[in-house]
Amino acid sequence: MKTYLFLLIAIISEIIATSALKASEQFSKLVPSLIVIIGYASAFYFLSLTLKKMNLGIAYALWSGVGIVLVTAIGAILYKQKPDLPAIAGIILILAGVVIINLFSKTTLH
């Protein structure tokens, strides 16, 4: 269970860092830039802890898939970047992939 907690922390850290990346305005704003650096460092640290027990491909698929979905939602809310229909369809397919991996893959932790 700790493995999934580490993965969740990695995902949240990556989402915060990626969201702050736009606000950093090419690293010209100090506070958002520091959030980016700390967030990505934290994300990779906790992803590395996840990899002690979880298959690399599965961990990365979950990390990136959930991250894509949540960063898209944050972009729509904070930056008014509304995804179009093909983007929404793609995100639904990504979510479906994450669900399939978690429910049916024998390489994840159950």
Secondary structure, 3 states (H helix, E strand, C coil): CHHHHHHHHHHHHHHHHHHHHHHCCCCCCHHHHHHHHHHHHHHHHHHHHHCCCCCHHHHHHHHHHHHHHHHHHHHHHHCCCCCCHHHHHHHHHHHHHHHHHHHHCCCCCC
